[in-house]
Amino acid sequence: LVQTRCAGSLAPCSLERWAGGMAPRGKANAEVDAAQQLPEQQAKIVKKRAPRNIQGLAEAKAAAKMTFAEWKEHQVGMDEQWPVPAYMRGQKCTTRYHDETYAVVTRWQNETRIQYRPHAKAPGTKSHVRYEAYSQATTVGEALAAGTLPADWCWDYEKGFLKVLGPVRDEPIDTSKITDESVLTDVDKAIEYWYRRELARNLGLKVTDLSVGKGCSETTPMRAHRLVAQRNAKHRLEAAENEGRSVTAEEVRLTLQEWGFAKNVTRENVRPEGQEYVFSDTMGLLRDRQGDIHLTPSTKSYPEIVQLLNKYLSDRLPAEMAGFSWTTLNLNCNYSAKLHRDGNNFGPSFLAAFGDFEGGQLNAWPEDDRHVDKLEDLKDQDKVQCDMNKGIVLFNGNCGHSVESFTGQRFSVVYFTVGCFDKAPEECKQGLRDLGMSYPKPTEDRYALLRAPRGYTALSKGDAKKDREAMPAIRFFPHEHVEAAVKPSAPTPQKKQAAAKQLTPNKQPGKRERTAAETTSSKRCRAAA
């Protein structure tokens, strides 16, 4: 369900969420963490189990269809005929449902054909009587009518008690995209109702927070994870401010990992061959196809995400790059952009990558004159390759560029200026300044930081102009260089107050006040205050 592409997992978005990703868990994770505690710690946090409810147990035993010995004999060879899903790795009891299980169950329809394992549950239990009744169902719709719920389906599927014969949806249904609710079946409503509450409960959100308007570009799960990313980005910004430091690369990575990326089908120029979409979002200023210049909806809905990404770059701009300005952020997740040129950027772009990955270098053709050179004629020998694991790069996005294939998890953020920046409404300009962007001036020189490309055709003929010869066409800044430029922020009032409390001894009634010797750390706090 989550609209995020990451490698190595089958989370509910096209089976492409990262392992350990964002499917609902929360309470279950707490139970896992508790199990990993030391025995004396575990004893303090594990709650006492409530007494087992034995009401109806006698009736259940009386209603058993077979004896326990008969049931036991019936189980011979059944585990081989009804194996648990491969991702369960032979386990039948876990503390939470797996991401892959959510991916399967949320795609079921009313007419999805299913088959239950005969007599899977032991006689003499209430679950046996219930299972014997609903296991006669041959479709998901029949199973729902027999009294089962999506949670039952998850349980039975993970235990190997349930086979799915199809058909299933390519993508989970999102009722926010359905204008005529009369087409929704009881199965559709049950899955949506259940999963929405699972998301809210396990991600610490309110169910009402997940409401999205009809026709909105966000799905319900996407909004859930964006709200989590927004909430955590706010905490990270506050922590950085209170501690007088910059946002770290790890904090950016975590924020992008939490973010619910959209499936972008419009970026055909970057989409790798064979893919129908890429996970990519735009925040900041944009001009739509109707010519309207505005802030993207996600900019207004999740401002702390924009602030955090802006602060990361602005705190690291080298002195010679102090004039860099931008209006827009492009967020990308786990795809290798094919060779392309950006449409109408003004001036250069900064690119930063985050995550644990190998490969993924930026290939750039900085001398590409798009007015003369043809994209398909760019030669591999002319490219400049930048290792995005080792630094950030300033390049001309209007020139040809691509991304090498990679393994692992790779996010990237492109900071750039749209060509219509000078025509934007004043409230948009000020809104972006308030979010930490260095908005370009109307008289901005697009070649102030990088010179214009000379053109490979002209260079091959020897008649390229040599103006601004000392200025490069692309600049790479190693991480150690930009991190050295980061300056600690001024302490906040909260930090000053905390330091003041440390330096002011508490008076105790009936005792003479004593002044402790001032330590080196307290001297630093006093100097900072």
ZASEFI-417287 format. One record per residue (C-alpha): y, x, z. Coordinates in Angstrom, 1 decimal, padded with zeros to 4 digits. Each point is the difference from the previous one (the first is absolute). Example, Ala and Ser with C-alpha at 12.3 -4.5 7.8 and 13.67 -1.06 7.14 Angstrom:
% ZASEFI-417287
R        y        x        z
R   -004.5    012.3    007.8
R    003.4    001.4   -000.7
//
This chain:
% ZASEFI-417287
R        y        x        z
R    000.0    000.0    000.0
R    002.4    002.8    000.8
R    001.9    000.9   -003.1
R   -000.3    003.8    000.5
R   -001.9    002.5   -002.0
R   -001.6    002.9    001.8
R   -003.2    001.9   -000.7
R   -003.3   -000.1    001.7
R   -000.2   -003.5    001.4
R   -000.7   -003.7   -000.9
R    002.8   -001.7    001.9
R    000.9   -003.4   -001.2
R    002.3    001.0   -002.9
R   -002.1    000.4   -003.0
R   -002.4    002.1    002.2
R    002.6    002.7    000.0
R    001.4    000.3    003.6
R   -000.4    003.3    001.7
R   -002.8    000.7    002.5
R    001.0   -000.9    003.5
R    002.7   -002.1   -001.7
R    001.8   -003.1    000.8
R   -002.5   -002.9    000.3
R    000.3   -001.9    003.2
R   -001.3    001.7    003.1
R    002.3    000.4    003.0
R   -002.1   -001.3    002.9
R   -003.2    001.5   -001.4
R    001.7    003.4   -000.3
R    001.0   -000.3    003.7
R   -003.7   -000.6    000.8
R   -001.0    003.1   -002.0
R    002.6    002.1    001.8
R   -001.2   -001.3    003.3
R   -003.6    001.0   -000.8
R    001.2    003.6   -000.7
R    001.7    000.4    003.4
R   -001.5    002.0    002.8
R   -002.3   -002.1    002.2
R    002.5   -000.2    002.9
R    002.8   -001.0   -002.4
R   -002.2   -002.5   -001.7
R   -000.8   -001.7    003.2
R    003.6   -000.7    000.6
R    000.8   -001.5   -003.4
R   -003.2   -001.9   -001.0
R    000.3   -003.7    001.1
R   -002.8   -001.7    001.8
R   -002.0   -002.2   -002.3
R    000.2   -003.7    000.5
R   -003.2   -001.8    001.0
R   -002.1   -001.0   -002.9
R    000.2   -003.7   -001.0
R   -003.5   -001.4    000.4
R    001.1   -003.6   -000.7
R   -002.3   -001.4   -002.7
R   -002.5    002.8    000.2
R   -002.8   -002.2    001.2
R    000.6   -002.4   -002.9
R    000.1    003.0   -002.4
R   -003.4    001.2    001.2
R   -001.4   -003.5   -000.4
R    001.4   -000.3   -003.6
R   -001.5    003.3   -001.1
R   -001.9   -000.3   -003.3
R   -002.5    002.7    000.9
R   -001.3    002.0    002.9
R    001.3    003.5    000.6
R   -003.3    001.5   -001.0
R    000.1   -001.9   -003.3
R    003.6    001.1   -000.6
R   -000.9    003.6    000.8
R   -002.8    000.0   -002.5
R    002.3   -001.5   -002.6
R    002.4    003.0    000.4
R   -002.5    002.5   -001.4
R    001.4    001.5   -003.2
R    003.2   -002.1    000.1
R    002.4    002.9    000.8
R   -001.1    001.6   -003.2
R    000.5   -003.2   -002.0
R    003.3   -000.7    001.7
R    001.7    003.4    000.5
R    003.4    000.3    001.7
R    002.9    001.0   -002.4
R    000.0    003.7   -000.9
R    003.3    000.6    001.8
R   -001.5   -001.1    003.3
R   -002.2    003.2   -000.1
R   -002.9   -001.8    001.6
R    002.0   -001.4    002.9
R   -000.3   -003.7    000.9
R    002.4   -000.2    002.9
R    003.5    001.3   -000.1
R    003.1   -000.6    002.1
R    002.0   -001.3   -003.0
R   -000.5   -001.3   -003.5
R    000.3    002.7   -002.7
R    002.7    000.2   -002.6
R   -002.6   -000.5   -002.7
R   -001.1   -003.2    001.7
R    003.5   -001.5   -000.2
R    000.2    001.1   -003.6
R   -003.2   -002.0   -000.8
R    000.5   -003.1    002.0
R    003.6   -000.6   -000.9
R   -001.0   -000.3   -003.7
R   -002.5   -002.8    000.5
R    000.6   -003.4   -001.5
R   -001.2   -003.5    000.6
R   -002.6    000.3   -002.7
R   -001.2    003.6    000.8
R   -003.8   -000.1    000.2
R   -001.6    001.5    003.1
R   -003.4    000.5    001.4
R   -000.9    000.2    003.7
R   -002.9    002.0    001.4
R   -002.6   -002.4    001.3
R   -000.3   -000.3    003.8
R    002.2    003.0    000.6
R    000.8   -000.9    003.6
R   -002.5   -000.1    002.9
R   -001.2   -003.4    001.3
R    001.0   -001.1    003.5
R    003.7    000.7   -000.6
R    002.8   -002.3   -000.9
R    000.8    002.2   -003.0
R   -003.5   -000.5   -001.3
R    000.4   -003.8   -000.1
R    003.4    000.3   -001.7
R   -001.2    002.6   -002.5
R   -003.0   -002.1   -001.0
R    002.4   -002.8   -000.9
R    002.7    001.9   -002.0
R   -002.4    002.5   -001.6
R   -001.1   -002.8   -002.3
R    003.4    000.2   -001.8
R    000.0    001.5   -003.5
R    003.7    000.2   -000.5
R    002.9    001.1    002.2
R    001.4   -003.5   -000.2
R   -003.3   -001.4    001.4
R    000.0    002.7    002.7
R    003.5   -001.0    001.1
R   -001.0   -003.7    000.0
R   -003.0    000.9    002.2
R    002.3    001.3    002.7
R    000.3    003.7   -000.7
R    003.3    001.9   -000.1
R    001.2    003.2   -001.7
R   -000.8    002.0    003.1
R   -003.6   -001.2   -000.2
R   -000.1    001.1   -003.6
R    001.2    003.5    000.9
R   -002.6    000.3    002.8
R   -002.9   -001.2   -002.1
R    001.0    002.1   -003.0
R    000.2    003.2    002.1
R   -003.4   -000.8    001.6
R   -001.7   -000.3   -003.3
R   -000.6   -003.8    000.5
R    002.0   -001.0   -003.0
R   -000.1    000.8   -003.7
R    002.8   -000.8   -002.5
R   -001.0   -001.1   -003.4
R    003.4   -000.8   -001.4
R    002.4   -000.9   -001.5
R    002.8    001.6    002.0
R    003.7    000.5   -000.6
R    001.3    003.2   -001.4
R    002.7   -000.1    002.6
R    000.3   -002.0    003.3
R    001.9   -003.2   -000.3
R    003.6    000.0    001.2
R    001.2   -003.5    000.7
R    003.6    001.1   -000.1
R   -000.4    000.3   -003.8
R   -001.5   -003.5   -000.3
R    002.6   -002.6   -000.8
R   -002.4   -002.9   -000.3
R   -002.0    000.0    003.3
R   -002.2   -002.8   -001.2
R   -002.1    002.7   -001.8
R   -000.9    001.7    003.3
R   -003.5   -000.6    001.3
R   -001.0   -000.2    003.6
R   -001.5    003.5   -000.4
R    003.3    001.3   -001.3
R    001.9   -001.4    002.9
R   -002.5    001.1    002.6
R    000.1    003.7   -001.3
R    003.7    000.0   -000.2
R    000.5   -001.5    003.5
R   -002.6    002.4    001.6
R    001.2    003.2   -001.7
R    003.7   -000.7    000.7
R   -000.8   -000.3    003.7
R   -002.2    003.0    000.0
R    002.9    002.0   -001.5
R    002.5   -001.2    002.5
R   -002.2    000.4    003.0
R   -001.2    003.5   -000.8
R    003.2    001.4   -001.3
R    002.1   -001.3    002.9
R    002.0   -002.5   -002.1
R    000.8   -003.7    000.3
R   -001.7   -002.3   -002.5
R    003.4   -001.4   -000.9
R    001.2    003.5   -001.0
R   -002.5    000.0   -002.8
R    001.5   -003.0   -001.8
R    001.2    000.8   -003.5
R    001.7   -002.3   -002.4
R   -001.7   -001.6   -002.9
R    000.1    002.2   -003.1
R    001.0    003.0    002.2
R   -001.2    003.4   -001.4
R   -001.6    000.8    003.4
R   -003.4   -001.1    001.0
R   -000.7   -001.0    003.6
R   -002.0    003.2    000.8
R    002.6    002.1   -001.8
R    002.7   -001.5    002.2
R   -002.1    000.6    003.1
R   -000.3    003.7   -000.6
R    003.6    000.4   -001.1
R    001.1   -001.6    003.3
R   -002.2    002.5    001.8
R    001.5    002.9   -002.0
R    003.5   -001.3    000.7
R   -000.6   -000.4    003.7
R   -001.4    003.5    000.3
R    002.7    001.5   -002.2
R    002.6   -001.4    002.5
R   -001.8    001.6    002.9
R   -000.2    003.4   -001.9
R    003.7   -000.1   -000.7
R    000.8   -000.8    003.6
R   -002.2    002.8    001.2
R    001.6    002.5   -002.4
R    003.5   -001.1    001.1
R   -000.8    000.1    003.7
R   -001.7    003.4   -000.3
R    002.8    001.5   -002.1
R   -002.2    000.9   -003.0
R   -000.7   -001.0   -003.6
R   -002.7   -002.2   -001.2
R   -003.2    002.0   -000.7
R   -002.1    000.1   -003.1
R   -002.9   -001.4    002.0
R    002.1   -003.0    001.1
R    000.8   -000.7   -003.7
R   -003.6    000.3   -000.9
R   -001.0   -002.5    002.7
R    002.6   -002.4   -001.1
R   -001.1    000.1   -003.6
R   -003.6   -000.4    001.1
R    000.9   -003.1    001.9
R    002.1   -001.4   -002.8
R   -001.6   -002.8   -002.1
R    000.5    001.2   -003.6
R    000.3   -002.4   -002.8
R   -002.1    000.1   -003.1
R    002.6    000.9   -002.6
R   -001.1   -001.1   -003.5
R    003.4    000.6   -001.6
R    000.1    003.8    000.1
R   -002.0    000.6   -003.2
R    001.8    003.3   -000.6
R   -001.6    001.6    003.0
R   -003.3   -001.9    000.2
R   -003.0    002.3   -000.5
R   -002.3   -000.9   -002.9
R   -002.5   -002.7    001.0
R    001.9   -001.4    002.9
R    001.6   -003.4    000.0
R    002.5    000.7    002.7
R    001.3    002.7    002.4
R    001.0   -000.3    003.7
R    003.7    000.5   -000.2
R    003.1   -001.6    001.6
R    003.7    000.4   -000.5
R    002.6   -000.2    002.8
R    003.7    000.2   -000.3
R    002.2   -000.9   -003.1
R   -001.6   -001.4   -003.1
R    001.0   -001.9   -003.2
R   -002.4   -002.7   -001.0
R   -000.9   -001.1   -003.5
R    002.8   -002.6    000.1
R    002.6    002.7    000.6
R    000.6   -000.9    003.7
R    000.7    003.0    002.2
R   -001.2   -000.6    003.6
R   -001.9    001.5    002.9
R   -003.7   -000.6   -000.2
R   -001.4   -002.7    002.4
R   -002.1    002.6    001.9
R    003.2    002.0    000.7
R    001.5   -003.0    001.8
R   -003.2   -001.0    001.7
R   -001.1    003.5    001.2
R    003.2    002.0    000.6
R   -001.5    002.5    002.4
R   -002.5    001.2   -002.6
R    003.0    000.9   -002.2
R    001.8    001.6    002.8
R   -003.0    002.2    001.0
R   -000.6    001.2   -003.6
R    003.7    000.7   -000.4
R    000.3    001.9    003.2
R   -003.0    002.2   -000.9
R    001.8    001.3   -003.1
R    003.6    000.0    001.2
R   -000.9    002.2    003.0
R   -001.8    002.5   -002.2
R    002.5    000.4   -002.9
R    000.7    003.7   -000.5
R    003.7    000.9    000.2
R    000.1    000.5   -003.8
R   -001.3   -003.6   -000.5
R    002.5   -001.6    002.3
R    001.5   -001.9   -002.9
R   -003.2   -001.7   -000.9
R    000.3   -003.8    000.0
R   -002.4   -002.9   -000.6
R   -000.2   -003.8   -000.2
R   -003.7   -000.7   -000.2
R   -003.4    000.9    001.3
R   -003.2   -000.1   -001.9
R   -003.1   -000.2    002.3
R   -003.3    001.0   -001.6
R   -003.6   -000.1    001.3
R   -003.0    001.8   -001.4
R    000.4    000.2   -003.7
R    000.6    002.8   -002.4
R    002.9   -001.0   -002.2
R   -000.6    000.7   -003.7
R    002.5    001.9   -002.1
R    003.2   -002.1   -000.2
R    003.8    000.0    000.1
R    002.0   -002.2    002.4
R    002.1   -002.6   -001.7
R    003.6    000.4    001.1
R    000.4    002.2    003.0
R    003.4    001.5    000.8
R   -000.2    003.6    001.0
R   -003.0    001.8    001.6
R   -002.7   -001.4    002.3
R   -001.5    001.4    003.1
R   -003.8   -000.3    000.4
R   -001.9    000.4    003.3
R   -003.8   -000.5    000.5
R   -001.9   -000.8    003.1
R   -003.6   -000.2    001.0
R   -003.2    002.1    000.1
R   -000.8    000.7   -003.6
R   -000.9    002.8   -002.4
R    001.5    000.2   -003.4
R    002.7   -002.6   -000.9
R    002.5    002.6   -001.3
R    003.1   -001.1   -001.8
R    000.1    001.0   -003.7
R    003.5    000.1   -001.3
R    001.5    000.9   -003.4
R    003.6    000.7    001.1
R    001.2    001.0   -003.5
R   -001.1   -003.3   -001.5
R    002.8   -001.5   -002.0
R   -001.1   -003.6   -000.4
R    002.4   -000.4   -002.9
R   -001.7    002.6   -002.1
R   -003.5    000.8    001.5
R   -002.8   -002.5   -000.2
R   -001.9   -000.7    003.1
R   -003.4    000.5   -001.7
R    001.1    003.4   -001.4
R    000.7    001.6    003.4
R   -002.1    003.0    000.4
R   -002.1    000.9    003.1
R    001.3    003.6   -000.2
R    003.6   -001.2    000.5
R   -000.6   -001.9    003.2
R    001.1    001.1    003.5
R   -002.5   -000.8    002.7
R    001.0   -000.7    003.6
R   -002.5   -000.1    002.9
R    001.1   -003.1    001.9
R   -002.1    001.2    003.0
R    002.4    002.9    000.5
R    003.5   -001.5   -000.5
R    002.4   -002.5   -001.5
R    001.4    000.2   -003.5
R    003.2   -001.0   -001.8
R   -000.6   -000.9   -003.6
R    001.4   -002.0   -002.9
R   -002.1   -003.2   -000.1
R    001.3   -000.8   -003.5
R   -001.9    003.0   -001.2
R   -003.8   -000.2   -000.5
R   -002.0    000.3    003.1
R   -003.5   -000.9    001.4
R   -002.2    000.5    003.0
R   -003.3    001.9    000.0
R   -003.2   -001.7    001.2
R   -000.7    000.5    003.7
R   -002.5   -000.7    002.7
R    000.8   -001.4    003.4
R    002.8   -002.3    001.1
R    003.4    000.5   -001.7
R    003.3   -001.8    000.4
R    003.3    000.9   -001.6
R    003.6   -001.0    000.3
R    002.5    000.5   -002.9
R    003.7   -000.1    000.9
R    002.1   -000.7   -003.0
R    003.1   -001.8   -001.3
R   -000.1   -002.9   -002.4
R    002.2    000.2   -003.1
R    001.9   -003.2    001.0
R    001.1    001.3    003.4
R    003.7   -000.2   -000.7
R   -000.3   -003.7   -001.0
R   -001.7   -001.1    003.3
R    001.8   -002.5    002.3
R    001.8    001.6    002.8
R   -002.2   -001.7    002.6
R   -003.0    001.7   -001.6
R    001.6    003.4    000.1
R    001.1   -000.4    003.7
R   -003.4   -001.4    000.9
R   -001.7    003.1   -001.3
R    002.4    002.3    001.7
R   -000.8   -001.8    003.2
R   -003.7    000.8   -000.6
R    000.7    003.7   -000.3
R    000.3    000.5   -003.7
R    002.7    002.3   -001.4
R    001.3   -002.3   -002.6
R    001.4    001.7   -003.1
R    003.7   -000.1   -000.8
R    001.3   -001.6   -003.2
R    001.0    003.4   -001.3
R   -003.3    001.6    000.8
R   -001.1    002.8   -002.4
R   -003.6   -000.5   -001.0
R   -000.5    003.7   -000.7
R    001.7    001.3    003.2
R   -003.4    001.2    001.5
R   -002.2    000.4   -003.1
R    001.2    000.9   -003.4
R   -000.7   -002.1   -003.1
R   -003.3    000.7   -001.8
R    000.4    002.2   -003.1
R   -002.8   -001.5   -002.0
R   -003.2    001.7   -001.0
R    000.7   -000.6   -003.6
R    003.4    001.7    000.2
R   -001.5    002.9    002.1
R   -002.6    000.7   -002.5
R    002.6    000.3   -002.7
R    002.2    002.2    002.1
R    003.1   -002.2   -000.2
R    000.0   -001.5    003.5
R    003.3    000.1    001.8
R    000.2    002.5    002.9
R    002.7   -001.9    002.1
R   -000.6    000.0    003.7
R   -002.6    002.7   -000.5
R   -000.1    000.9    003.7
R   -000.9   -003.5    001.0
R   -003.8   -000.9    000.0
R   -001.5   -003.0   -001.6
R   -002.4   -000.6    002.9
R    000.0    001.1    003.6
R   -002.9    000.4    002.5
R    000.6    000.3    003.7
R   -002.9    001.2    002.2
R   -000.7   -002.0    003.2
R    000.9    003.0    002.2
R    003.4    000.2   -001.7
R    000.9   -003.7    000.4
R   -001.4   -000.1    003.6
R    002.1    002.9    000.9
R    003.1   -002.0   -001.1
R   -000.8   -002.8    002.4
R    002.5   -000.1    002.8
R   -000.7   -001.8    003.3
R    001.9   -003.2    000.3
R    002.6   -000.6    002.7
R   -001.5   -001.5    003.2
R    000.3   -003.7    000.3
R    001.6   -001.8    003.0
R   -003.5   -000.8    001.2
R   -000.9    003.7   -000.1
R    003.2    001.0    001.8
R   -000.7   -002.6    002.7
R   -003.5    001.3    000.5
R    001.3    003.5    000.3
R    002.7   -001.1    002.5
R   -002.7   -001.6    002.2
R   -001.9    003.2    000.0
R    003.0    001.9    001.3
R    001.0   -002.5    002.6
R   -002.3    000.1    003.1
R   -000.9   -003.3    001.5
R    001.4   -000.6    003.5
R   -002.4   -001.0    002.6
R    001.2   -002.0    003.1
R    000.0    002.1    003.2
R   -000.4    003.3   -001.8
R    002.5    002.6   -000.9
R    000.4    000.4   -003.8
R   -001.5    003.2   -001.3
R    001.0    001.7   -003.3
R   -002.9    001.6   -001.8
R    000.5    003.2   -001.9
R    000.9   -000.7   -003.6
R   -002.7    000.9   -002.4
R    000.3    001.4   -003.5
R   -001.1   -003.4   -001.5
R    002.5   -001.9    002.1
R    002.8    002.4   -001.2
R   -000.9   -000.8   -003.6
R    000.1   -003.7    000.8
R    003.4    000.4    001.6
R    001.3    002.0   -002.9
R   -001.3   -002.7   -002.4
R    001.6   -002.7    002.0
//
